[in-house]
Amino acid sequence: MDGVLVHENEALPGAAELIEHWRKQGKRFLVLTNNSIYTPRDLSARLARSGIEVPEDQIWTSALATAAFLKDQAPGGSACIIGEAGLTTAMHEAGFVMTDVNPDFVVLGETRTYSFEAITKAIRLINEGARFIATNPDVTGPSAEGVLPATGAVAALITAATKREPYYVGKPNPMMFRSAMNKLGAHSERTGMIGDRMDTDVVAGIEAGLHTVLVLSGISSREDVDRYPFRPAAIHDSVADLMENL
């Protein structure tokens, strides 16, 4: 989503046109994000304000992927959640009980209001046997004032105190893409991934067996590509280039 379709709430060149083309062609697609703060409805509204029309059922977040994974692991389980509406809503809809009394899991997502009390509670519950799950490993996130500590940074703090590493569900775990393909009913041989980061999007796409396209409208630059031992199948300046080839 960010760096591919939008940048700071502004639509990137070709983004709205590409989505509209896919819709007219009947192409199945999902918009993915590692951000677990917002619900798909929130993100659909945000995209609409940028001029990009994506229904909420075509948005797949790390929170939804985490909830789907845990529903498969422990149907009807319980969890202590550190996160915001995107994560709590997804876990509730997956049938989980939210509790801080002997939960099966501690699930860490992104929030703008990490509290010492919540982190302390998570540490104690993990030490008592709760399994540690995190929505994504991103250590920083953007804000108008500069970078903010994100899920991966807080997970590192909890790991330092518990000696327990979390299981990360979001990118670069290819499970994020596999769960998205399950939602689409798609097969990897006929599915492509368009992303802006070599270290999350492209590597996860390759490991999930997808056709990978890197666009240079976000994080990774053309010079960055040579630093990695893997390459995307295609590189474009932006999704506008894809429109020119349709």
Secondary structure, 3 states (H helix, E strand, C coil): CECCCEECCEECCCHHHHHHHHHHHCCCCCEEECCCCCCHHHHHHHHHHCCCCCCHHHEEEHHHHHHHHHHHHCCCCEEEEECCHHHHHHHHHCCCEECCCCCCEEEECCCCCCCHHHHHHHHHHHHCCCEEEECCCCCEECCCCCCEECHHHHHHHHHHHHCCCCEECCCCCCHHHHHHHHHHCCCHHHCEEEECCHHHHHHHHHHCCCEEEEECCCCCCHHHHCCCCCCCCEEECCHHHHHHCC
